[in-house]
Amino acid sequence: MKVTVVGAGAVGASCAEYIAIKNFASEVVLLDIKEGYAEGKAMDLMQCASLNGFDTKISGSTNDYLKTANSDVCVITSGIPRKPGMTREELIDINAGIVKTVATNLIKYSPNTILIVVSNPMDTMAYLVHKATGLPKNKIIGMGGALDSARFKYRLAEALDAPISDVDGMVLGGHSDTGMVPLTRLATRNSVPVSEFLSEERLNQVKEDTKVGGATLTKLLGTSAWYAPGAAVSAMVHAIACDQKKMFPCSAMLEGEYNLSDICLGVPAIIGANGIEKIVEIELSNDEKTQIAESAEGVKVVNALLNV
């Protein structure tokens, strides 16, 4: 299993680190446009190998896509990160050009690869990659829902004062502060609905805290988060590499599912060796359906800014 990560910044390096530590990939290639940057990150990570007990080979390259040839999975983290006060949507003008160039170069050297899109605005960037590459819809995955759901479970465990291993929950919809739809109704603690433990007011607070999870971290850190995004990516790559058939909420191209078409939006999907192997349609309440529809409209507004 060969994995390429484009963008050797904090998110990309975290992706490479977590993938290597899990020891399921034979090779990880880090690529960046900044001279020597990916090579330095790769060297630093390889010097962790004996300490962290992994045998995955990590190499770095400055913008040489030939080094990425025959990658099974490629992760696109390229683009500028969010700054405090900046919405994901404000990134589109800069990041669309970067992501389109990266995706087409990756496909040139790895035509059978599966692409995982991390760059923001993530749903729109996943949509752009579909239009730019023409890959089958199962081979392009937007990472956002897996990250948003991890943040949702963190907030639920915090509210419940419970170990996070007790908690399960999903976030659907767009990967944006206004587009996320945390499914509090279906969230559980060891199969018991969390509404048995938490008041409606507290659950609403969990929901709102989840929706601004990225913005909260950006305000604290002065830039986007990287540990949890890297962990989310590594979990998805692991599911592909080991054909785990795991269900992740992720941004997928919809063709009638959830009554939506020609849009990438966060929905539950089975992830395995073929990428998105099945989109899972769950029964939503009327309120949840309305929220998903509103989220989709928000994503379409941003998509309309693309030149595709």
C-alpha positions, 0 to 999 in steps of 0.5 A: 500500500502506497499513500501520497499526502500532498501538503506537508504542513501541520495537517499533512504531516499529521496524516503521514505520522498517524498512517505510519504509526498504524503500520499498514502502509509500506510507503508514504510520500509527502509532497509540497511546493516549498523547497525542502519542506516535505523532505525535512518533515519526512526525515523528522518522521522517519527518525521516529520510526525506531522509537514508535515501532513502525516500518512504513517508509516515509519520503518527501519531495518538492513538487515532483509528482513522479515520486507519487506514481502508483499510489493506492490512496492520495490525500489532498491537504493543499491550500491555505489554512483558515485564519481567525475570523475567516470562514471556510467559504472565504478560502475558495478563490485561492484553494480551488486553483491549488486543488484542481492542479494537485488532483489532475497531477495525481491522476496523471501518475496514479490513474487508479488511486482513491482521493481523499479531499481535506482542503477547505471548503471541503465539500466544494473542493470534493465536488471540484475534484469530481468535475476536474478528474472524472473519476468514478464517484466511489473514488473521491471522498471528502474527509469532513464528516469523520472529523465533525463526528469525532468532535461531536463525540468529544462534546457528548462525552464532555457533557455526559462526563463519560469515557469517549469509548461509551459514546457514539454519534454522527454529524451529517451535512456540510463541513461548515459552521452553519451546514453541520447537522449533528444527529443528537436524536440518534446519539447513544451512550452504550446503545442508550439514547443520550437524551436519557442522560442530558436535557434538551438544553444541554444537547442543543449546547453540544450541537452548537459547540460541535458546529463551531468546533473548527472555528473554536480551535482556529481562534485558540490556535491562530490557525486550523487544527491538525491532530484530529484531521490527521487522525480522521484521514488515517482512519479512512486510509486504514479502512481502505487499505485493510478493506474494513467496510467501516461506516464513516460520515463523509462527503460523497457525490450524491445522485438521488440519495437523500433527495439530492443530486450533483452535490458532495455532502456529508452522509454515512458511507461504507468505506473499503478497498473500493473507496465509497462502497455504499452510501447508507440512507438512514431514516431522518426526522422531518426537522433533520431532513429540513436541516440537510436540505438547508445545508445542501443549499449552502454548499450549492451557493459556494459551488456556484463560485467555481469555474467548472 
